[in-house]
Amino acid sequence: MKEITSKNSHSVAHILTKVGLAEIHYDENYVTRIELLNESKTKSNLDTLPSYVATVARFLKDFPNSNYEGVWNCLRLNQTTEFALKVIQAVVEIPQGQTCSYQMVAEKAGRKKAARAVGSVMRKNLFPLIIPCHRVIKSSGQLGRYSAPWLFSEENPSGEVTKAQILDCEMAHL
């Protein structure tokens, strides 16, 4: 029951998570991107995946009860700016099931007037659930957009429904 496709030395694996199907894109060394899908695909067998992909797949499968051990070394983060890395660190430190405003994340990242830049980093997040951008909300308390255009639909035009579902899933497992 393995579906792995190859495109220009990139492969794809599919893992069922508590919030839907995750598509893991990877090359010969790293996981390069994760997409949450609203369609069904054949799930990949963890035993047949390269170890670095299996580590990420286990994290996604176990979400929200995941363990970060070993995950960071599996992700291609080398094209990330210093500011983006600080934002990612600040976001990862937001406790599960809780939220933090873009402004607060900017302050934690050392640039208190960079809330929009935080939004830009979150919009470009290639590793949803691992980098929990769903925990970052507007200062008004509104959830705001969830940048996963492949999940957008007539009922979920901005991804806000998906963001709420992921937060609900985290809250249910506390």
N, C-alpha and C positions, 0 to 999 in steps of 0.2 A: 504494500500500500504506500509506495513511495512515489511522489511526484517531484522530480527535480528536472528543471529545464535549464538549458545553458544558452546564454546570449553573450557573445564577445567575452568569453572567459568568466562570465558571471553566472551563478546558479541561483535557483530559487527553491525554498522549502516552505511548507505550509504547516502551521501549528494551531490547534484549537486552543483558545484562551477563554477565560471566564467572561470576557467582553467581546468575543467574536473571533473570527479567523485572522491570524497574523501571517503575512507573507514576508519571509526573511530573504533578503537578497545578499549574496556573498560572493567573494572572489576566492582566489587560492590561499589568501592569508587572513582575511577579516570579513566580518559582517559589515556591509556597506550601507544598508538601509532596511527599515522595517515599515511595512504598510499594514494598517488594519483594514480588513475587507468586509463588505456586507454581502458577500456571495460565498457559495460553498465550493470547496476544492478538495481533492483527495489529500488527506493529511500525510505528512512525511513520517517515516519511522526514525525515531531519535537514534537508534543503534546504527543506522546507515549513514548518518551525517558526520562530517568532519567534527572533531572534538570542540573546536571553537564555535561552530554553529550549534552543536548540541547544547553547549553551555548557555547560549543565548536562548535557544528554544526552551530549555528547562525553566529559565527565568520567566519567559512569557507564559508558559503552560501553568506555572505555579502562581502567577500573578493573581491576587495581590499579596500572596504570602511568599514572595520571592526573596532570594538571598543574592546580594550583589557580588558575592565572592567569585572572582575570576572573570566577571562579565566585562569589565572595562578594557581588559587586554584583548578582547575579542572584537571590539568595535573600531572602525576606521575613523578616528577623531583627529588625525594628524593635519587636516586642512582647516582646523578650527582656530579662530583667533584667541588671543589671551583673554580678552573680555568675554567672549562666548564661553570659554572654559570656566571663568569665574561665575557666570550666570548659571551654567550647568551645575556647578558645585552647589550654588545657593538653592537651586530648584530641587536637587536631589536631597538636600537637607530638610525640605518641608516635610513634616510628618505625614504619613499615610492617612488619607481621609480628611486632611486639613488643606486649607488654601492660603495663598499669599498674593498680594497685589503685585502688579508689574513694578510699581514704584518701590515697594519693599524689597523686591528681588534686586532692583537696580542699586538700592542702598547697600544691600549685603554684598553685591559685586563690586562695591567701591565707587560707583558713579551715580550718586543720588538723583541726578537730573536726566537719567538715561532710560526712563520707563519705556519710551518708544523703541529704543535699541533692544531692550529686553524682549519686547514683542516681536521684533525682527528675528532675534535668535530663536525664540519659541516657534515662530512661523516656519523656520528652516530646520526644525528638529527632525532628524532622520531616524530617531530611535524612540518612538512613542512607547509609553509604559516604562521603559528603562530610564529615560530622561522624562520625568513626569510633568510635562508641560500642561497637562490637564489640571494641575493644582494651582496654576497661575491665573488669576482673575483680575477684573477691573477694580479700581479703587472704590467704585460705587457698590461693590458686592455682586454685580452681575457677572455671570460666568464668562461671557464674551465668546469669541470664535474658537473653534478647534480646527486647526489647519490640517485637515485630512480630506482633501477634495474628493478622494475616491469614495468617501462615506456620505457625501452630500446627496440629498434627495429633496423632493418636494416637501416632505415632512421635516427635514433636517437641513435647511439650506445653508446654514453657517457652521454646522458641526456641533452646535451648542447642545443638542440632544445627546450626542455621543459623549461629550465632555461630562455631562450630568450623569450618564450611565456609568462611566468609569469611576467617577467620584462615589456614586452610590455603591458600586461593587466594593470599593475600598472600605467604605463605612460599614458595610455588611460583614466584613471579615475582621473587624477590630475586636 
